[in-house]
Amino acid sequence: MVRDMRARTILDKPRFCTFPHNIYAGRQDFAATLHHYNNSNPMTDRYAIVGHPVAHSKSPQIHALFARETHQDMSYERLLAPVDGFHGAMEAFRRSGAKGGNVTLPFKLEAFTYANDLTERARLAGAVNTLRFDGDRILGDNTDGIGLCADLAKNQQVVLTGARILILGAGGAARGVVGPLLAARPAQLAITNRTHSRAEEVADAFAAMSESTVTPLTLAELPTQRFDLIINATSASLAKDLPPVPVSCFDDGALAYDMMYGVGQTPFMLLAATAGARTADGLGMLVEQAAEAFHVWRGVRPSTGPVIAHLREQLRQA
């Protein structure tokens, strides 16, 4: 149900809540503890981003902007869960009356097992980044892939149908986007990883999904291949390292897309630029996947362009 929040200011300052480890060990009342931290109107629908760490998350700011635009009566918090306490933290939040939440590292695989109902895209991804609570039903969804495709199509003007696409990495980030990319009917979707068997596992998992197939490539095979779109789904950029991709893989007019985002270009983006490729980071994907989660919860689709521009300006001024 959509509620008018034009007179509300609760989302002006998204809250940051942390919980001591012993709370999740069962030594305190979950609901009482959550009530202590939550000072919002009890009629306000509550959501949160759960992770470890979580202080850096831009999700509260993003969803605050979405809620203002669409007049939703909701709050959005940061919840820091212990590394070994996701299920307890999430269940405490749910039982306190929360309506749902987002899940970030390192809990996406645990969220997959926590949910008792899964969307098809979450099942294929093998990971969950969005939870919706409807009574005893805990719906697990994965909006990463649809967020990536939306950013590519709307903001980067990439035509995925008929494109030759390479994904670098075969972990959860890669697996989460394969399904929506296949649904766009590319001419080729290849995946490579330092450990080739992991790329083969991803290819096998999606083998029966569509007419398009996922082709696992060894690193040795890459120099003979050329692509229109190369997506860095590895964590190399976090350490300012290069993923294993030869510059010859970038075809004329190709786009190099790094799922990481920050100030300036990543080593992967800088390498691609030397080949004349266009470059983009993952800020747009972050906002677009958040918009899809917002739609899962609220049934309305917020505008994403102004939010991306706002966050980009913040990064420039940082």
Stockholm file with secondary structure:
# STOCKHOLM 1.0

chainA/1-318         MVRDMRARTILDKPRFCTFPHNIYAGRQDFAATLHHYNNSNPMTDRYAIVGHPVAHSKSPQIHALFARETHQDMSYERLLAPVDGFHGAMEAFRRSGAKGGNVTLPFKLEAFTYANDLTERARLAGAVNTLRFDGDRILGDNTDGIGLCADLAKNQQVVLTGARILILGAGGAARGVVGPLLAARPAQLAITNRTHSRAEEVADAFAAMSESTVTPLTLAELPTQRFDLIINATSASLAKDLPPVPVSCFDDGALAYDMMYGVGQTPFMLLAATAGARTADGLGMLVEQAAEAFHVWRGVRPSTGPVIAHLREQLRQA
#=GR chainA/1-318 SS CCCCCTTCCGGGSCEEEECCHHIIIIISCHHHHHHHHCCSCTTSEEEEEEESSCTTCCHHHHHHHHHHHHTCCEEEEEEECCTTCHHHHHHHHHHTTCCEEEECTTCHHHHHHHCSEECHHHHHHTCCSEEEEETTEEEEECCHHHHHHHIIIIISCCCCTTCEEEEECCSHHHHHHHHHHHHTCCSEEEEECSSHHHHHHHHHHTTTSSSSCEEEECGGGGGGCCEEEEEECSSGGGGTCCCSCCGGGEEEEEEEEESCCCSSCCHHHHHHHHTTCEEECTHHHHHHHHHHHHHHHHSCCCCCHHHHHHHHHHHHHC
#=GC SS_cons         CCCCCTTCCGGGSCEEEECCHHIIIIISCHHHHHHHHCCSCTTSEEEEEEESSCTTCCHHHHHHHHHHHHTCCEEEEEEECCTTCHHHHHHHHHHTTCCEEEECTTCHHHHHHHCSEECHHHHHHTCCSEEEEETTEEEEECCHHHHHHHIIIIISCCCCTTCEEEEECCSHHHHHHHHHHHHTCCSEEEEECSSHHHHHHHHHHTTTSSSSCEEEECGGGGGGCCEEEEEECSSGGGGTCCCSCCGGGEEEEEEEEESCCCSSCCHHHHHHHHTTCEEECTHHHHHHHHHHHHHHHHSCCCCCHHHHHHHHHHHHHC
//
